[in-house]
Amino acid sequence: MKSKITIMLISTALIAGSCKESSEGKDGTPIAKSTITVTNGRFTVEVMQNLGRLSDPQVSPDGTKILYGVSYTSIEQNKSNRELYVMNIDGSDNKQITSTVKSENNARWINGGKQIAYLYGGQLYVMESDGSSAKKISDVERGISEFTFSPKGDKILYISTVKSIEKPVDKYPDLDKATGRIIKDLMYRHWDTFVEEIPHPFVADFNGKELTNITDVLEGEPYECPTLPLSGIEQLSWSPDGENIIYACRKVVGVEYAFSTNTDIYLYNLASKKAQNLTEGMMGYDTDPLYSPDGKSIAWISMERNGYEADKKRLFVMDLASGTKTELTTDYMYNVESITWSPDCSAIYFTSCVKALTGVYKVTISDKAITQLTKGQYDFDGVQVSGDKLYTTYKSMSMPNEIVAINTADGSYTQISNENKAILDQVKMGKIEERWIKTVDNKDMHMWVVYPPDFDSSKVYPTLLFCTGGPQGTLSQSWSYRWNFQLMAAQGYIVILPNRRGTTAFGQEWCEQISGDYPGLNMQDYLSSVKEMKKEKFVGKVGACGASYGGYSVYYLAGIHKGLFSAFSAHAGIFNQEQMYMMTEELWFPKFDNGGAPWDDNPIAKRHYSLSPHKLIKNWNTPILVTHGEMDYRVPVEQGMAAFNAAKMMGVPAEMLLFPDENHWILKPQNNILWNRIFFEWFDKWLKN
């Protein structure tokens, strides 16, 4: 099950007066940047929670400043708060311009950079560029989650929600306190929510003081846009003249929705209020549409096959006058992400994960030539163009997001923010090593190895194998607050991170092999990585951990490992594939990857379900920790409970940690700390003794 964190929070709280004034919170004091002192250079989960989480840099229209936000966490209050900053384009004169007890989000320059528009409490506000004179602009009943302005700044496109189901009181007015859900079709729940309302895009006139002439772009249509649960405003784009909008939408409902990934790109005319399907007949995901600066073309990312969410992500352009579609990445074997047009429309910048590193690339429209711009052991995000520079964020396994400027001529780059320097300068990070090993079928497999700080090869260290989720994803140089590999290393563990079969940065053949073969070669890849590392004298007892498909991997390895591992930990893992097929929400996923339904009579499906981890429980004999969020509808909590119950019935040492207020991820600060403490206590008990 793929992991890509996109969280949209709509708060009902409102701010009055200047952004520099504080509303009343728990103690009336905004959550501020941390000034903690790190003890002995040791990276702990508490230190990690004190890091600032930088995001969403926006270059000013004149190219002289950058606006961005940073979220700060209070462990005591069990929440985070996001503030806004402005700095010069070179990183100098960095100033915090908000200080409130609620978060400011989606901040954008308006009025030529003289003002800033942003969301606060689910409503639109406008303030001066120094953070003063904040004024509330909108009063949208269901709130605003994201927005973008038209090129002229006279209109706004925003995302809100509309009611999508019939409630008891709608059918029987006398039952106004009835809580039952009337369910007539799929999908009635998604990710962590029962689907009672869906997102729609709205267009309104904007004069700097209020929103007027509000129009629902999908008025009367029962479709969601952006697509739940992880898409956002990047699925819509303004034409340069502000007269049209293009958007990505999957216009199906019910059972068809549950089995389909066929989103299309639509062109919506504001005057006629009519939409035209531009990608009819293209049956897979068509997403991330983007108008060219001259308005003559659009670009978007496309998958070919319906029902396969890990198909190759191709880059297409369309000439709007002729309707001609052209693929720019026909001969490129990797996926395209985060596209940005060059100002002269001659090229498109994009990010792509290639051999476990996400870099910035450029493709020229005329000859489809692709050039790699950035190099180095970092993951880069989507870029903005300003002059001869590209601006974005980058990170690594040893550093959370910082803002970076990239030279378009030679790809050289300079970090221009230092949000977490004061804390990270106190922390000892472990060495990260890149290795290639042979698989059981003599292929080359990439893996990272993270060593404890002050690693000494003459000593013996407990070791953790990390089984990645997805199953189609990549262990690249990303930073995570959920599975942080430097945090594991700091507790004295060597961490093994193999990019086994099914990962996406090594070509489509490597990625696609896992579909229909969950119990096969990718499991052998995990065993090969551990056996290779155990040749080293410094590798001691080994444990395995992972979440989602990584949790499936742990449950499966528990039934086949024959003593290779000394302990396991599975979070949100798939245990019973037969039950999972009928309990998860996005049914296109198991239908494709499992080879069909449990009742299908074909060799792939029959093999898949016959080798479900729960069928191997009689082989379990190794201590296992099970953790799960009770609000997880992707991999429902019953999967974890069944695994724990089965382990206890088999006499296997086992513990379970459940979170009634968490979904597929553990997001709340104190829950995150609790999870990490239990996780390390468990492995310390079985691997360090």
C-alpha positions in Angstrom: 0.0 0.0 0.0 1.7 3.2 -1.1 2.8 5.8 1.3 2.8 9.3 0.3 1.9 11.8 3.1 -0.5 14.6 2.1 -2.5 15.9 5.0 -5.1 18.6 4.6 -6.4 20.0 7.8 -9.5 22.2 7.9 -9.8 23.9 11.3 -12.9 25.7 12.6 -10.9 28.2 14.6 -10.7 31.8 13.3 -8.1 34.5 13.9 -9.0 38.1 14.6 -6.7 41.0 14.0 -3.0 40.9 13.0 -1.2 37.7 12.5 1.3 38.9 15.0 -1.3 38.7 17.7 -2.0 35.4 19.5 -5.4 33.8 19.9 -6.0 32.0 23.2 -4.8 28.4 23.1 -3.9 26.0 25.9 -1.6 28.6 27.5 -2.0 31.5 25.0 1.5 30.9 23.7 2.3 29.8 20.1 4.4 26.7 19.6 7.8 28.1 18.8 11.1 26.9 17.3 12.9 24.5 19.6 16.1 25.5 21.5 16.8 22.1 23.0 20.3 20.8 23.9 21.2 17.3 22.6 22.8 15.1 25.2 26.0 13.3 24.0 25.2 13.9 20.4 22.5 11.1 20.5 19.6 11.4 18.1 16.5 10.4 19.9 12.8 10.4 19.0 12.3 13.4 21.3 15.1 15.3 19.4 13.5 14.3 16.1 10.1 15.7 17.2 11.8 19.0 18.0 13.0 19.5 14.5 11.2 22.2 12.4 9.4 20.8 9.4 10.0 23.2 6.5 7.7 23.1 3.4 6.1 25.0 0.5 8.7 27.6 -0.5 7.3 30.3 -2.8 9.5 32.7 -4.8 8.2 36.3 -4.9 7.1 37.7 -8.3 10.2 39.9 -8.5 12.5 37.0 -7.7 14.0 38.7 -4.6 12.4 36.8 -1.7 11.2 33.4 -0.6 8.0 32.8 1.5 7.8 29.4 3.3 6.4 27.7 6.3 7.8 25.7 9.2 5.8 23.4 11.5 6.9 23.1 15.1 5.8 20.4 17.5 4.9 20.5 21.2 5.3 17.1 22.7 3.5 18.4 25.9 0.5 19.8 23.9 0.6 16.8 21.6 0.2 18.9 18.4 2.1 21.0 15.9 1.8 24.6 14.7 2.9 26.1 11.4 4.4 29.6 11.1 5.4 31.6 8.1 8.8 33.0 7.2 10.2 35.4 4.5 13.9 35.6 3.6 15.9 37.1 0.8 16.5 34.9 -2.3 20.0 34.1 -1.0 18.8 33.1 2.5 19.8 36.3 4.2 17.5 38.5 6.4 15.3 35.6 7.4 12.3 36.8 9.4 9.3 35.0 11.0 6.2 36.9 10.0 3.5 35.0 11.9 3.2 33.9 15.5 -0.2 32.4 16.3 -1.6 29.3 18.1 -3.1 28.0 14.9 -1.3 27.1 11.7 -1.0 29.2 8.6 -1.0 27.2 5.4 -0.9 27.5 1.6 0.7 31.0 1.7 1.0 32.7 -1.7 2.3 36.1 -2.9 -0.4 38.3 -4.3 -0.6 41.9 -5.6 2.9 41.8 -7.1 4.4 40.6 -3.8 3.0 43.4 -1.7 0.7 41.1 0.1 0.4 37.4 1.1 -2.8 35.3 1.0 -3.0 32.2 3.2 -5.3 29.8 5.0 -6.1 30.0 8.7 -8.8 28.0 10.3 -10.0 26.8 7.0 -10.6 30.3 5.6 -8.7 32.7 3.3 -6.8 35.6 4.9 -4.7 38.3 3.4 -1.9 40.2 5.1 0.9 42.6 4.2 4.2 41.1 3.2 5.6 41.8 6.6 2.9 39.8 8.3 0.8 42.8 9.5 -2.8 43.8 9.0 -4.3 40.4 8.6 -7.8 40.3 7.3 -10.3 37.5 6.9 -11.5 37.3 3.3 -13.7 34.1 3.0 -16.6 32.6 4.9 -16.9 29.2 3.1 -19.3 27.0 5.0 -17.3 23.8 4.7 -13.9 25.5 4.8 -11.1 25.7 2.3 -8.3 23.1 2.2 -6.1 24.6 -0.7 -6.3 27.4 -3.2 -4.5 28.9 -6.2 -5.0 32.3 -7.9 -5.5 33.0 -11.6 -2.5 34.6 -13.3 -4.1 38.0 -13.2 -5.0 37.6 -9.5 -8.7 38.5 -10.0 -10.0 35.0 -9.5 -9.4 32.2 -7.0 -9.7 28.4 -7.5 -10.1 26.6 -4.1 -11.0 23.2 -2.8 -13.9 22.6 -0.4 -16.3 19.7 0.1 -19.8 18.8 -0.8 -22.2 16.3 0.8 -22.1 13.0 -0.9 -24.4 10.6 0.9 -28.0 10.5 2.2 -28.2 10.7 6.0 -31.0 9.2 8.1 -32.4 12.7 8.8 -32.7 13.3 5.0 -34.8 10.2 4.6 -36.7 10.4 7.9 -36.9 13.9 9.3 -38.2 12.7 12.6 -34.9 10.7 13.2 -32.6 13.7 13.6 -30.5 12.0 16.2 -30.1 8.7 14.4 -26.4 7.8 13.7 -26.7 4.9 11.3 -25.0 5.1 7.9 -27.2 4.2 4.9 -24.7 2.4 2.6 -25.8 1.4 -0.9 -22.5 1.0 -2.8 -18.7 1.0 -2.7 -16.5 2.9 -1.7 -18.2 3.9 1.5 -14.9 4.4 3.4 -11.5 5.5 2.3 -8.1 5.7 4.1 -9.3 6.8 7.6 -12.8 8.3 6.9 -16.3 7.1 6.1 -17.0 9.0 2.9 -19.9 11.4 3.7 -18.5 14.4 1.8 -16.1 14.7 -1.1 -13.8 17.5 -2.4 -14.9 19.8 -5.2 -13.1 22.7 -6.9 -14.7 26.1 -6.7 -14.0 29.3 -8.7 -14.7 32.8 -7.3 -14.0 36.4 -8.2 -11.4 38.0 -5.8 -11.0 41.7 -5.3 -8.8 41.6 -2.2 -11.7 42.0 0.2 -14.1 39.2 -0.5 -15.0 36.2 -2.7 -18.0 36.6 -5.0 -19.7 34.8 -7.9 -18.7 31.4 -6.4 -19.1 28.4 -8.8 -18.7 24.7 -8.1 -16.7 23.4 -11.1 -18.3 20.0 -10.7 -21.8 21.3 -9.8 -24.2 18.4 -9.5 -21.5 15.8 -10.3 -20.9 13.0 -7.8 -17.2 12.9 -8.4 -14.3 13.9 -6.2 -11.6 16.4 -7.3 -8.9 16.2 -6.3 -8.8 12.5 -6.1 -8.8 11.1 -2.5 -7.0 10.5 -0.3 -3.7 12.0 -1.3 -4.1 14.4 -4.2 -4.3 18.2 -3.9 -4.4 21.5 -5.8 -1.6 20.2 -8.1 -4.4 18.4 -9.9 -5.8 21.7 -11.3 -4.2 24.4 -13.4 -5.2 27.9 -14.6 -4.8 28.9 -18.3 -2.5 32.0 -18.6 -5.5 34.1 -19.6 -7.6 33.0 -16.7 -10.5 31.8 -18.9 -10.0 28.1 -18.5 -9.0 25.5 -15.9 -7.7 22.0 -16.5 -8.2 19.4 -13.9 -7.7 15.6 -13.3 -10.8 13.6 -12.2 -11.9 10.0 -12.1 -15.5 10.3 -13.2 -16.9 7.0 -12.0 -18.6 6.0 -8.8 -19.5 2.9 -6.7 -18.0 -0.5 -7.6 -16.5 0.9 -10.8 -14.7 3.5 -8.8 -13.3 0.9 -6.4 -11.7 -1.0 -9.3 -10.6 1.9 -11.5 -7.6 4.1 -11.8 -8.9 5.8 -14.9 -8.6 9.5 -14.2 -8.8 11.9 -17.1 -7.8 15.5 -17.8 -10.7 17.9 -18.4 -10.7 21.4 -19.8 -13.3 23.6 -18.1 -14.3 26.9 -19.6 -15.4 29.5 -17.0 -17.8 31.3 -19.3 -19.7 28.3 -20.6 -19.2 26.2 -17.4 -18.7 23.1 -19.6 -15.9 20.6 -19.4 -14.2 18.7 -22.3 -12.3 15.4 -21.7 -8.9 15.8 -23.3 -7.6 12.3 -22.6 -10.6 10.1 -23.5 -9.3 6.6 -24.4 -6.2 6.9 -22.2 -7.2 4.4 -19.6 -4.8 4.7 -16.6 -4.0 7.5 -14.2 -3.8 10.9 -16.0 -2.7 13.4 -13.4 -0.8 16.6 -12.6 -2.1 18.7 -15.6 -0.2 21.9 -16.2 -0.7 24.7 -18.7 2.3 26.0 -20.6 3.2 29.7 -20.0 2.0 30.6 -23.5 -1.3 28.8 -23.1 -0.8 26.8 -26.3 -0.1 23.4 -24.7 -0.6 21.4 -21.6 1.6 18.7 -19.9 0.6 15.9 -17.6 1.7 12.6 -16.2 0.1 9.4 -17.5 -0.1 5.7 -16.7 -1.2 3.4 -19.5 -3.2 0.7 -17.8 -6.5 1.0 -15.9 -6.4 -0.7 -12.5 -2.6 -0.7 -12.1 -1.4 2.1 -9.9 2.3 1.3 -10.2 2.5 1.6 -14.0 5.2 3.7 -15.5 4.6 7.4 -15.1 5.0 8.9 -18.5 5.2 12.6 -19.5 2.8 13.8 -22.2 2.2 17.2 -23.8 -0.8 18.2 -25.9 -1.0 20.9 -28.5 -4.4 22.4 -27.7 -5.0 23.8 -31.2 -4.6 20.5 -32.9 -5.3 18.1 -30.0 -2.0 16.2 -30.8 -0.6 14.2 -27.9 3.1 13.5 -27.7 4.9 11.3 -25.1 8.3 12.9 -24.2 9.6 9.9 -22.2 9.1 7.0 -24.6 12.8 5.9 -24.2 13.1 6.9 -20.6 12.8 3.9 -18.2 12.1 5.7 -15.0 9.0 7.5 -13.6 8.3 11.2 -14.0 7.1 13.4 -11.0 6.5 17.0 -10.2 6.5 18.8 -13.6 7.3 22.5 -14.3 7.4 24.3 -17.6 10.4 26.4 -18.5 9.4 30.1 -19.0 10.0 29.9 -22.8 8.0 26.7 -23.2 10.9 24.9 -24.8 11.4 22.4 -22.0 9.9 20.8 -18.9 11.7 20.3 -15.6 10.7 17.2 -13.6 11.9 15.0 -10.7 12.6 11.3 -11.1 13.9 8.7 -8.8 16.7 6.8 -10.5 18.6 4.1 -8.7 17.3 5.2 -5.3 18.1 9.0 -5.7 15.5 11.5 -6.7 17.0 14.2 -8.9 15.9 17.1 -11.0 15.8 16.5 -14.8 15.0 18.5 -17.9 13.4 17.3 -21.2 13.4 19.5 -24.3 10.2 19.4 -26.2 11.7 19.5 -29.7 13.9 16.5 -29.5 12.8 14.7 -26.3 16.4 14.9 -25.0 16.5 14.3 -21.2 19.3 15.8 -19.1 20.0 15.1 -15.5 20.6 18.4 -13.6 21.3 17.5 -10.0 23.6 14.9 -8.6 24.6 13.9 -5.0 23.1 11.9 -2.2 19.9 13.9 -1.8 16.2 13.7 -2.8 14.9 16.8 -4.6 11.3 18.0 -4.8 9.5 19.8 -7.6 11.0 23.1 -8.7 10.0 26.7 -9.3 11.8 28.7 -12.0 13.1 32.2 -11.2 15.7 33.7 -13.5 18.6 31.3 -14.1 17.8 29.3 -10.9 15.4 26.6 -9.8 14.2 26.7 -6.2 12.9 23.7 -4.3 13.5 21.7 -1.1 15.8 18.7 -0.7 16.6 16.2 2.0 18.5 13.1 2.8 18.3 10.3 5.3 20.4 12.5 7.6 18.6 15.9 7.0 15.0 17.0 6.8 13.8 19.5 4.2 15.8 22.6 3.5 15.5 25.1 0.6 18.0 24.8 -2.2 18.8 26.9 -5.3 19.8 25.0 -8.4 21.7 26.6 -11.3 19.9 25.7 -14.6 23.2 25.8 -16.6 25.2 23.2 -14.8 22.9 21.7 -12.0 25.1 23.0 -9.2 23.1 23.8 -6.1 23.4 25.8 -2.9 21.4 25.3 0.3 19.9 28.7 1.3 17.9 27.8 4.4 19.2 26.3 7.7 16.1 25.7 9.7 17.5 22.8 11.8 21.2 23.6 11.8 21.3 24.4 15.6 19.9 21.0 16.5 21.6 18.9 13.8 25.0 20.4 14.6 24.7 18.8 18.0 23.8 15.3 16.6 26.1 12.5 15.5 24.7 10.9 12.4 25.7 7.4 11.2 27.5 6.7 8.0 25.3 5.7 5.0 26.8 3.2 2.6 25.5 2.2 -0.8 25.9 -1.5 -1.8 25.0 -3.7 -4.8 24.5 -7.4 -4.2 23.6 -10.5 -6.2 20.1 -12.0 -5.9 19.2 -15.7 -6.1 18.6 -15.3 -9.8 21.9 -13.5 -10.3 20.5 -10.0 -10.8 22.0 -6.9 -9.2 20.1 -5.4 -6.3 20.7 -2.0 -4.7 20.6 -1.4 -1.0 21.6 1.2 1.6 23.2 0.3 4.9 23.1 2.8 7.7 25.7 2.4 10.5 25.6 3.5 14.1 27.5 6.7 14.9 31.1 6.0 15.8 30.8 2.6 14.2 33.6 0.3 15.0 34.0 -2.7 12.7 35.7 -4.7 15.5 32.5 -4.7 17.5 29.3 -6.7 17.0 26.0 -4.8 16.4 22.4 -5.8 16.4 20.9 -5.3 13.0 17.5 -4.4 11.6 16.2 -5.3 8.1 13.7 -2.7 7.0 11.0 -4.1 4.7 9.5 -1.3 2.6 5.8 -0.7 2.0 4.0 -0.1 -1.3 4.9 -2.7 -2.4 5.9 -0.4 -5.3 8.1 2.4 -3.8 11.7 3.1 -3.3 14.1 3.5 -0.4 15.8 6.7 -1.5 17.5 9.5 0.3 14.3 10.7 1.9 13.7 11.9 5.5 10.9 10.3 7.5 9.4 11.1 10.9 7.8 7.6 10.9 10.6 5.3 9.9 13.7 7.2 10.5 16.8 5.2 9.8 19.2 7.5 11.5 17.1 7.2 14.6 17.5 3.4 14.4 21.2 3.7 13.9 21.5 6.1 16.9 20.1 3.4 19.1 23.0 1.2 18.2 21.6 -0.7 15.2 23.0 -1.4 11.8 20.0 -0.8 9.3 19.7 -2.8 6.1 17.6 -1.1 3.4 17.3 -3.3 0.3 15.5 -2.0 -2.9 14.1 -5.4 -3.6 11.9 -6.5 -6.5 8.9 -4.1 -6.7 10.8 -0.9 -6.1 10.3 1.8 -8.7 13.6 3.4 -9.4 15.2 0.6 -11.3 13.0 0.3 -14.4 9.5 -1.1 -15.0 10.6 -4.7 -15.3 12.1 -4.7 -11.8 9.0 -2.9 -10.4 6.4 -5.1 -12.1 8.0 -8.4 -11.2 6.4 -8.3 -7.7 2.8 -8.2 -9.0 1.5 -11.7 -8.7 4.6 -12.9 -6.9 4.3 -11.5 -3.4 5.6 -14.7 -1.8 8.4 -15.1 -4.4 11.5 -13.3 -5.5 11.2 -10.2 -3.4 11.1 -12.3 -0.3 14.3 -14.0 -1.5 15.7 -10.5 -2.0 15.2 -9.8 1.7 16.8 -13.0 2.7 19.7 -12.4 0.3 20.4 -8.9 1.8 20.6 -10.3 5.3 22.7 -13.3 4.3 25.1 -10.9 2.5 25.4 -8.7 5.6 25.8 -11.6 8.0 29.1 -12.4 6.2 30.4 -9.3 8.0 31.7 -10.1 11.5 30.2 -6.9 12.9 26.6 -8.1 12.3 25.0 -9.8 15.2 21.4 -10.8 15.8 19.0 -9.6 13.1 15.5 -8.4 13.4 13.0 -7.4 10.6 10.5 -4.6 10.6 8.1 -2.9 8.2 4.7 -1.4 7.6 1.8 -2.1 5.2 3.3 -4.3 2.5 6.4 -4.2 4.7 4.2 -5.6 7.5 3.1 -8.4 5.1 6.7 -9.1 4.4 7.4 -9.4 8.1 4.5 -11.8 8.6 5.6 -13.8 5.6 9.2 -14.0 6.6 8.1 -15.2 10.1 6.9 -18.3 8.4 9.9 -19.1 6.1 13.1 -17.6 7.7 14.3 -20.8 9.4 16.2 -19.0 12.2 17.7 -16.2 10.2 15.9 -13.6 12.4 15.7 -13.2 16.1 12.7 -10.8 16.4 10.1 -9.2 14.2 7.9 -6.0 14.3 5.0 -5.4 11.9 3.0 -2.2 11.6 -0.3 -2.0 9.7 0.7 -5.3 8.0 -1.4 -7.5 5.7 -1.8 -10.9 7.4 -4.8 -12.7 5.8 -4.8 -11.9 2.1 -8.2 -13.5 1.6 -9.9 -11.4 4.2 -7.9 -8.3 3.1 -9.3 -8.5 -0.4 -12.8 -8.1 0.9 -12.0 -5.4 3.6 -9.7 -2.9 2.0 -11.1 0.1 0.0 -9.1 0.6 -3.2 -9.9 -2.7 -4.8 -8.0 -2.1 -8.0 -4.9 -2.6 -6.0 -5.3 -6.2 -4.8 -7.1 -7.2 -8.0 -4.0 -6.4 -10.1 -1.3 -7.3 -7.7 -2.9 -10.5 -6.3 -3.8 -11.8 -9.8 -7.5 -11.5 -9.0 -10.0 -12.4 -6.2 -9.7 -15.3 -3.8 -12.5 -17.0 -5.7 -10.8 -16.6 -9.1 -9.7 -19.9 -10.7 -6.4 -18.8 -12.2 -2.9 -20.0 -11.3 -1.6 -16.6 -10.1 -4.5 -15.9 -7.8 -4.6 -19.5 -6.4 -0.9 -19.5 -5.6 -1.1 -16.0 -4.1 -3.9 -16.8 -1.6 -2.6 -20.3 -0.8 0.7 -18.7 0.4 -1.0 -15.9 2.4 1.1 -15.3 5.6 -1.8 -16.6 7.8 -1.4 -20.0 6.1 2.1 -20.2 7.4 1.3 -19.5 11.1 2.3 -23.1 12.1 5.9 -22.2 11.3 6.0 -19.1 13.5 8.4 -19.5 16.4 10.1 -16.0 16.6 9.1 -13.1 18.9 6.8 -10.6 17.2 5.5 -7.1 17.9 2.3 -6.1 16.2 1.3 -2.4 16.0 -1.8 -0.9 14.2 -4.0 2.2 14.0 -7.7 1.5 14.5 -8.7 4.2 12.0 -6.7 2.4 9.2 -9.2 1.4 6.5 -6.4 0.7 3.9 -5.2 -2.3 6.0 -7.9 -2.7 8.6 -6.9 -3.2 12.2 -8.4 -6.7 12.2 -5.4 -7.8 10.2 -3.0 -6.9 13.0 -5.3 -8.3 15.7 -5.5 -11.6 13.8 -1.8 -11.8 13.6 -1.3 -11.1 17.3 -4.0 -13.6 18.3 -2.6 -16.3 16.1 0.9 -15.7 17.5 -0.3 -16.0 21.1 -2.3 -19.2 20.2 0.9 -20.7 18.8 2.8 -19.8 22.0 5.0 -17.3 20.2 6.2 -14.4 22.4 4.2 -11.4 21.2 3.0 -8.0 22.1 0.5 -5.6 20.4 0.2 -1.8 20.4 -3.1 -0.4 19.1 -3.8 3.3 18.5 -7.6 4.1 18.5 -7.0 7.6 17.0 -4.4 6.8 14.3 -4.7 5.6 10.7 -2.2 3.9 8.4 0.5 6.1 10.0 1.2 7.1 13.5 1.0 10.9 13.3 0.3 12.5 16.7 3.5 13.5 18.6 3.0 11.5 21.8 1.8 8.5 19.9 4.8 8.7 17.7 7.1 8.8 20.7 5.2 5.9 22.4 5.5 3.8 19.2 9.2 4.4 19.0 9.8 3.6 22.6 7.9 0.3 22.4 9.6 -0.5 19.1 13.1 -0.1 20.5 12.3 -1.7 23.8 11.1 -4.7 21.9 14.2 -5.1 19.7 16.6 -4.3 22.5 15.1 -7.1 24.5 15.5 -9.7 21.8 18.6 -8.5 19.8 20.8 -6.9 22.4 20.8 -9.6 25.0 
